[in-house]
Amino acid sequence: MSLRSISAGLAALLTPFLLAPALAQTPKPLRIGVLNDMAGIYADMAGPGSVIAAQMAVEDFGGSVLGRPIEILAGDHQNKPDIGSALVNRWIDEDGVDVIADIPTSSVLLGIQEIGRRKNKLVLASTGGSSDFTGKFCAPTGIHWTYDTYALAVGTGLPLAKDGPWYFITADYAFGHALERDTSDAVKKAGGKIIGGVKHPQGTTDFSSYLLQAQSSGAKMVGIASSGSDQIATIKQATEFGLPQSGVKLAGLYLHITDIHAIGLQDAQGLILTQAFYWDLNEETRAWSKRFFERHKAMPTMGQAGTYSSILHYLKAVKAAGTAETEKVAAQMKATPVNDFFAKNGVIREDGRMVHDLYVLEVKKPEESKYPWDYLKLIRTIPGEQAFRPLAEGECPLVKK
C-alpha cells in the first residue's frame, strides 16, 4: 500500500472527528419572520415590499449579530387568522424564528399577539393598525411601530370633524371597526356629528349600493374606514358617482402612497391623509426611499418604512443587550430612543406603543406634481404625544394605574 493510500485512509477515518467540533460550533441563525399579505388587497402597502425593507435593514446592520447570521423568512397569511397563526406556530416551533414583523390585517395581528405572549416571542407590528394591539390586547412582547387607528383618527378625523355631518363606509373586520370607532370618537369630541354608516365585506368590488346610501343620507363628509383595494375602489367609484362634485367630501382614513398612485391625482386630489412617513419629506427619507425604489420599483409606504425601522432597532437592541433573549431585548428596545430616517427621538412606551411624530398631508392637484411619485404636500406635523392615545386611556393591563 502506498503512503498516499495510507494517508487518504487515515484522513477518511479522522474526518468525522475533525468535523464534529466544527459542526457543533456552527452558530444558529437569528431568524426574523416577515408575515403579511403577499398577493391580496394589502400586497402593495406591505407584501414583497416589506420583505425587501426587512432585507435592507439586515444588510445595513451588517448581516450578523453576536456572531450569528441573520435570516429573513417571508410568509403569506392570505388575510386569514388561522393561516397566519399556523404559519407563525410552525416558524417558532420548527424553524426557531426569534421575532415576527410587519403583519397587516388586524384580525391576524391580534392572533399573533397572543402567540407571541404565550411563546415569549417579540411581535413588531408595522402594518397592522388596530389600536387594541396596545390597548386591551397589549402584551409585554408586542411593539406597535408605525401608526394605529387612534392616531389616524386624530390626524384626519379631527381637522375635518365639523365638515360633516359624517357617514362611514366601513370594511367589516377588526381594523375597519377600530378605525370607524376611533374616528367617530375624535369627530364627536371635536363637536362633529355622525349620522350613520354601512359595512361591506373585505374584497368588495362594487360599492354602488353603499355609495348611494351615503349620498342619500344627507352626509357632507364620507369617512372611508377600509384599506388597500377596498379603499381605492371606494374613492374611484365615489368620483364616478359624482359625490365630490355634489359637495360631499371624502376622507380616506387609511391611505398609502401606493393607493394614491393607483387612484391617480385626478380622482385623489384634495384628499387629506395622515402618514407616519412620506418618502419626499426630507433628504434622509429621499435617500433611503430611492434605494428602496431601485429594488421594488415603487416608493415605500409608511408600513414598509416602519418594517425597516423596527427590525433595525431590534437588531441594535440584540447587539447592545448581548443576547437575543426576549425580555432583555424588549427592555433594551424600550430604553433606547428611535433615531433614524423614520423617526426622531421615538419612544417605546410600557404598553408597546412607539410614539413618534405623524404628518397630515394633502394630495396634490395634477398640475402641482413635478416629478414621478410627487403626490403629497405637508399640511402640518403632529407631535407624537398628541398623535397617539394617552397611556392611561388604553386599558392596557401592563400600565400601572
C-alpha positions, 0 to 999 in steps of 0.5 A, a space after each residue: 500500500 502506498 503512503 498516499 493510500 495510507 494517508 487518504 485512509 487515515 484522513 477518511 477515518 479522522 474526518 468525522 472527528 475533525 468535523 464534529 467540533 466544527 459542526 457543533 460550533 456552527 452558530 444558529 441563525 437569528 431568524 426574523 419572520 416577515 408575515 403579511 399579505 403577499 398577493 391580496 388587497 394589502 400586497 402593495 402597502 406591505 407584501 414583497 415590499 416589506 420583505 425587501 425593507 426587512 432585507 435592507 435593514 439586515 444588510 445595513 446592520 451588517 448581516 450578523 449579530 453576536 456572531 450569528 447570521 441573520 435570516 429573513 423568512 417571508 410568509 403569506 397569511 392570505 388575510 386569514 387568522 388561522 393561516 397566519 397563526 399556523 404559519 407563525 406556530 410552525 416558524 417558532 416551533 420548527 424553524 426557531 424564528 426569534 421575532 415576527 414583523 410587519 403583519 397587516 390585517 388586524 384580525 391576524 395581528 391580534 392572533 399573533 399577539 397572543 402567540 407571541 405572549 404565550 411563546 415569549 416571542 417579540 411581535 413588531 407590528 408595522 402594518 397592522 393598525 388596530 389600536 387594541 394591539 396596545 390597548 386591551 390586547 397589549 402584551 409585554 412582547 408586542 411593539 406597535 411601530 408605525 401608526 394605529 387607528 387612534 392616531 389616524 383618527 386624530 390626524 384626519 378625523 379631527 381637522 375635518 370633524 365639523 365638515 360633516 355631518 359624517 357617514 362611514 363606509 366601513 370594511 367589516 373586520 377588526 381594523 375597519 371597526 377600530 378605525 370607524 370607532 376611533 374616528 367617530 370618537 375624535 369627530 364627536 369630541 371635536 363637536 362633529 356629528 355622525 349620522 350613520 354608516 354601512 359595512 361591506 365585506 373585505 374584497 368588495 368590488 362594487 360599492 354602488 349600493 353603499 355609495 348611494 346610501 351615503 349620498 342619500 343620507 344627507 352626509 357632507 363628509 364620507 369617512 372611508 374606514 377600509 384599506 388597500 383595494 377596498 379603499 381605492 375602489 371606494 374613492 374611484 367609484 365615489 368620483 364616478 358617482 359624482 359625490 365630490 362634485 355634489 359637495 360631499 367630501 371624502 376622507 380616506 382614513 387609511 391611505 398609502 402612497 401606493 393607493 394614491 398612485 393607483 387612484 391617480 391625482 385626478 380622482 385623489 386630489 384634495 384628499 387629506 391623509 395622515 402618514 407616519 412617513 412620506 418618502 419626499 419629506 426630507 433628504 434622509 427619507 429621499 435617500 433611503 426611499 430611492 434605494 428602496 425604489 431601485 429594488 421594488 420599483 415603487 416608493 415605500 409606504 409608511 408600513 414598509 418604512 416602519 418594517 425597516 425601522 423596527 427590525 433595525 432597532 431590534 437588531 441594535 437592541 440584540 447587539 447592545 443587550 448581548 443576547 437575543 433573549 426576549 425580555 432583555 431585548 424588549 427592555 433594551 428596545 424600550 430604553 433606547 430612543 428611535 433615531 433614524 430616517 423614520 423617526 426622531 427621538 421615538 419612544 417605546 412606551 410600557 404598553 408597546 406603543 412607539 410614539 413618534 411624530 405623524 404628518 397630515 398631508 394633502 394630495 396634490 392637484 395634477 398640475 402641482 406634481 413635478 416629478 414621478 411619485 410627487 403626490 403629497 404636500 405637508 399640511 402640518 406635523 403632529 407631535 407624537 404625544 398628541 398623535 397617539 392615545 394617552 397611556 392611561 386611556 388604553 386599558 392596557 393591563 401592563 400600565 400601572 394605574 
